[in-house]
Amino acid sequence: MVDNIKIGGNFIENLESSNTERSILKNLICMAHDLGIEVTVDNVSSQSQLSVLADFKCDFIQGPCISEPLDVNHVRTLLSDSQ
């Protein structure tokens, strides 16, 4: 069973200026949630994109708005420092 879908960054490139993109993304997220599927959106690069995704109840985000990709040793260090 599918429990998470990942929506690529091409769906959010013009999120702030395109009502069509906003509508498509909102409906994709709603449809996934109606089916009991969590949603991850990739390549989130701005605070305004993050805000829209929060309004749309997106479950997870990835992208430079949160962090650039990190190598495994850096992640281990971050996790051990946070304990």
C-alpha positions as semicolon CSV with decimal commas, in nm:
position;residue;x (nm);y (nm);z (nm)
1;M;0,000;0,000;0,000
2;V;0,116;0,352;-0,075
3;D;0,148;0,559;0,242
4;N;0,334;0,865;0,109
5;I;0,364;1,041;-0,223
6;K;0,636;1,286;-0,318
7;I;0,546;1,586;-0,529
8;G;0,836;1,727;-0,729
9;G;0,952;2,083;-0,724
10;N;0,813;2,155;-1,069
11;F;0,468;2,181;-0,906
12;I;0,581;2,468;-0,682
13;E;0,813;2,672;-0,906
14;N;0,550;2,943;-0,963
15;L;0,335;2,874;-0,661
16;E;0,326;3,236;-0,549
17;S;0,214;3,371;-0,887
18;S;0,014;3,093;-1,051
19;N;-0,340;3,023;-0,940
20;T;-0,334;2,712;-1,159
21;E;-0,032;2,568;-0,979
22;R;-0,185;2,651;-0,642
23;S;-0,509;2,478;-0,736
24;I;-0,337;2,169;-0,874
25;L;-0,114;2,134;-0,568
26;K;-0,395;2,195;-0,321
27;N;-0,612;1,935;-0,490
28;L;-0,329;1,679;-0,511
29;I;-0,268;1,716;-0,138
30;C;-0,641;1,695;-0,058
31;M;-0,687;1,388;-0,277
32;A;-0,390;1,214;-0,115
33;H;-0,520;1,293;0,233
34;D;-0,868;1,168;0,139
35;L;-0,701;0,837;0,049
36;G;-0,506;0,826;0,376
37;I;-0,176;0,908;0,206
38;E;0,078;1,153;0,346
39;V;0,240;1,407;0,115
40;T;0,602;1,521;0,081
41;V;0,683;1,820;-0,140
42;D;1,038;1,849;-0,270
43;N;1,253;2,150;-0,359
44;V;1,083;2,401;-0,128
45;S;1,308;2,704;-0,158
46;S;1,123;3,001;-0,010
47;Q;0,937;3,101;0,302
48;S;0,631;3,191;0,094
49;Q;0,622;2,840;-0,058
50;L;0,655;2,696;0,292
51;S;0,365;2,911;0,411
52;V;0,137;2,799;0,126
53;L;0,226;2,434;0,188
54;A;0,146;2,476;0,557
55;D;-0,192;2,626;0,462
56;F;-0,253;2,325;0,236
57;K;-0,165;2,088;0,527
58;C;0,134;1,934;0,350
59;D;0,280;1,666;0,577
60;F;0,651;1,688;0,493
61;I;0,878;1,918;0,296
62;Q;1,228;1,892;0,160
63;G;1,450;2,154;0,008
64;P;1,684;2,444;0,059
65;C;1,427;2,635;0,266
66;I;1,496;2,383;0,542
67;S;1,847;2,262;0,461
68;E;2,078;2,193;0,174
69;P;2,151;1,821;0,127
70;L;2,383;1,691;0,399
71;D;2,618;1,396;0,397
72;V;2,553;1,116;0,645
73;N;2,839;1,214;0,879
74;H;2,704;1,568;0,910
75;V;2,357;1,433;0,992
76;R;2,502;1,201;1,258
77;T;2,684;1,495;1,415
78;L;2,368;1,709;1,415
79;L;2,164;1,430;1,571
80;S;2,419;1,351;1,842
81;D;2,458;1,723;1,926
82;S;2,082;1,760;1,970
83;Q;2,057;1,495;2,242
